[in-house]
Amino acid sequence: MQSDRAIGKAFNIAHDQPITQAQYLSLVAKELDAPEPRTRVPYKALYAAAGAAERLSTASGYRIKPFVTRHGVKLYGADNRISIDRAARELSYAPEISVSDAVVSACRWYQDSEREMPSPAAEPVTVAAR
């Protein structure tokens, strides 16, 4: 944001280190002192269930909220890494901390903030990758 080379351009400012959903959720669980996900649900089965939940919600006039959405399944079950190549090349951008340290830092920020912690699910679930 402070470089003249960035004016009028879009850049992905993220991390290029891959992390699986299982690794991510395990880090979050450990940091929040919560149980790690033990149940894996196949991507296609959960995507189909999400579609059914969305249709039920629509049919109820949105009185029933879907317990899962297709967007959520895509978000957590697909490879969502983004390229930071342009930022690295044009702005000399490089992540300053590891992904695991960033996750821990985000968890600590969340715990220290004035936000109310959500109630944990009965049993955390991991979406199996496609």
N, C-alpha and C positions, 0 to 999 in steps of 0.2 A: 504494500500500500504506500510505501515511501519511495518507490522507484519510478522515475519518469518513464522507464521502459514498460511499465505496467499500465500506463494510461490508455484507456479505451480497449483493453484486452481482458479476457477472462482466463483465470488460472485455477487449477485444482491445488489447493494447499491442504495436503493430507499427509499420509504416510504410505510408503511403498512396500513396507514389510508385510507379507501375508500373515493372516491369522485366521484360523478356522473358527466357525461359530462355537464349537465345543471348547476350544481354548479360550475364547473371549468370555463365554458364560462361566467357565470355571474360574477365571480370574475375578470376574465380578462377584461370584458366589463367595470365593475365598475372602475377598476384601470386605464384603458386607456380612461375613460370618453367616452365610445362608447355605442351605444344602445345594450341592451341585446337581445339575440335571442328570437324571438316570435313564429316563425314557427317551428313546429315539423313535420318531414317527417318520415313515417314508414320505418324501416330498410329494409325490403324486397323490397319495392318499390324503394328506393334509390339505393339499390344494383343492381336491375334490370336496372335502368336508367344508372348506372355507367358502367355496362356491355355493354349496347347499345352505350354509349359514347366512350368506348374503341374500339368497333368494327368500329364505324364511323371514328375514328382517324386512325385505321389501314387501312381501305378502302381508305382513302384520302392520303395514303402514309405519314401519320403523319403531314400533313399540318394543319389539324384541331386538336387542342389539346383537350383532353377530359376535360370537366368542372368538372368532378368528376371521381374518379377511385374506383374500387372495394377494392383496398388496403386501400384507404382513408376512405371508408365506414367502413371497418373492424376495422381500427385504432380508429375511433371515435365512432362507434356504438356498439362495443363489450366490454366485460369486459376484460381489459388488465392489471389487477393487477398482480404483480409478487411477489413471496415469498421472503422475506428477512430472513427467518428462519435460513438458514445456516450461513449467516453473523452474525446474532444475537448470535447464538449458539457458533460458532467457533472463532469469532472475538470480541464478546461482542458489536457488532454494534447496535446502536439505533439512529433513526433520532433525530436531535437536535431541529428542528422547526416544526411547524404544516404544513400541506399541504397548507392551505390557506395562511400562511405567506410566504411559498416558492413561491407560484404563484405570490403574490404581489411583492416579491423581484425580481423575474424573469421579471415581467412587468417593474419594475423601471429600472432594468439593461438595458432592451431593449430600453426604452425611453431615457436613458442617453447615450447609445452607439451612435456611429456615423452612425449607420444603418439608411437608409431611411425608414420611416414608410410606409407600403403598404396602398393603398387606401382601405377604408372600403367597404365591399359589400353593395349593396343597402339595403338588409335586411338580417341580420344574420340568419342562419338556424341551428337548433339542430337536430341531427339524433336520432330518437327514438331507445332506446336499444332493442336488440333482445328479 
